[in-house]
Amino acid sequence: MVQYEIEFFKWARRETRRFEGSRSHPVRPPDTSMLVEYAKTFVETVTALLRYQDQTLNAVVYQDGAPLSVVSFELVSLAGDREVQVIDSSVHLRDTLRKLDSLLLEQHTPALYMRRHVRIYEAGWLYLVRPSERRFWTHSQARADADSFIAESLNRSRAKMGVSN
């Protein structure tokens, strides 16, 4: 929080917001190692519960300088566990992320913009798509996202079984 959220607040309050200097640290693009650490933390948190079903997640990090970063997770058996994979260049993915970025940016007033985060669930895969800013790819954010994923998974399981809350 101190390293990212408070510094982002200070950076956002400045009249001129530059991407250089110590106060821009939270809005700089994450490097590959930060995304890999995010993915490892997410997997570790979720696997603490999934291991009782003999399952885990494998992660893939897509990092190629696009305005959005993507980390994906595949549900696999514990025997299929592997290290985080990194894909660092894909022209098609970069073009797709640029188009998606323009769709996710909403202007509410002349000075207020909102950018949505995306979760895509597809046949055993979860894709997390967020702006390429360090503040969205921290260890604490990975834990919060993992908790949210677990809660969503439990709710989906209850709905399939016909159990009400």
N, C-alpha and C positions, 0 to 999 in steps of 0.2 A: 504494500500500500504506500509506504513512504517513498520507495524508489519510483513507482509508476503513477499512482493516482494523485498524490499531492503535487508531484512535479508536472503532471498533465494539467492540473488545475492552475498552477502558476503560469504555465506556458499559454493556456487558453485565455487568461486574463490580460495578456500583453496586447498592446495596440498593434504591433507588428509581430506576426508569428513566423519565425524562421525555423528552418529545419536543421540549422547548425547551432552549436552551443550546448551547454549542459542541460538546459531546461527543455530541449527538444527530445531528450532521451526516450520518453514514452511513445512518441509518434514516429520515431525512426523505424524503418522496416526491420523485422526480426531476422537474425541470421539463421542459417540452417541448424546450427547447434541448439539454438533456443527452441526451434520448432521440434527438433528431435527430443529434447528434454520435456517439452510439453506433452508429446505423444507418449513417452515413457511413463510420465506421472499419471496420465489418463489411463493407460493400460494397467499399470500397477494398482490403481484405485479400483477399477472395475473388476480386475481379475481376483481381487480379494473376495468378491462374492461369486464370480463365475466358476471359480475352481471347484466349488461344491457340485457343479454340474459337469465337471471335467472339461471346461471350456476356458478360453482366453481370447484376447484380441491381438491381431497383428496390425501394425500401423504402417502407413505410407505417407510421407511428407512430400508435398509438391511445392518447390521453391524455385521460382524463376524470375523474380523481380516484378511480377504483375501487381496491380493495386490491391489484389486480394491474395490471401494465402489459404491453402487447403491442407487439412490433415484428414486422412481417411482411416477407418478401422474396419477390419474384417473379423467376424466371429468364427473362430476355429477351435478344434479340440486342443487340449493341452499338448498333445504329441506334435501338433503342427506349429508350435510356437517358433517364432523367428525374430531376429533383430529388426529394428525400424529401418525401412527402405527409404531412400531419398531419390526423388526424380527432380533433377534440377534444370531441365530444359525441355519444353514442349511448346512449339509454336501454336499448335491448335488450342492447347490449354490456356496459354497466355491470351489469345484472342477471345476465347470464351469467357475468361475471367474479366477482361476489360468490358465486354458487353454486359455481363452480369453486374459489374460494379456500377455502370450507368443506370441500370434498372433499380438497384438497391438504394441509390441516393435520392432522398425525397426532400424537397424544399417546402417547409411549412410557412415560413415568413421570409422576408428579404434577408434576415440575418440568422435564421434557424434552419439547419439542415439535419436530417436524420439518415443514418446509414444502417440498414438492417443486417443482421447476421443470419446465415442460412444453415439449416441442418437438412441433409438429404438422406433418407433411408431407402436403400435399394438392395433387395435380395441378399441379406446377410452383411451388407456394408453400411457404414455410417460415414457421411462426409460432412466435416465442419468447415464452413467457408466464412472467413472474416477479413476485415481490412488488414493490410500488411502494416500493422503498428504493434510495437512490442507490448504495449499495455494489454493487448488481447490474448497474448500467448505466454502468460506467466504460469508458474507452478500452482499458485492459488487458483487461477482461472481454470487450469486443467482439473483440479480437484472439484471445483464447483460444477464444471461441465460433466464430469464423471458422475457426480451425485445426481445431477439432473437426468442423465442418460439412464442410470439405474432406476430412478423413480418412474420415468417414462416406460421403461421395459416392464417393470412390475405392473403398472397400470394397464399396459397392453395385454399382459398375461392374464390379469384378472378379467378384463373385458372378454377375452377369448373363452375363458372358463365360465362366464356368465355370473361372476361374483360382483356385487355392488359394493360401493364404499360405505 
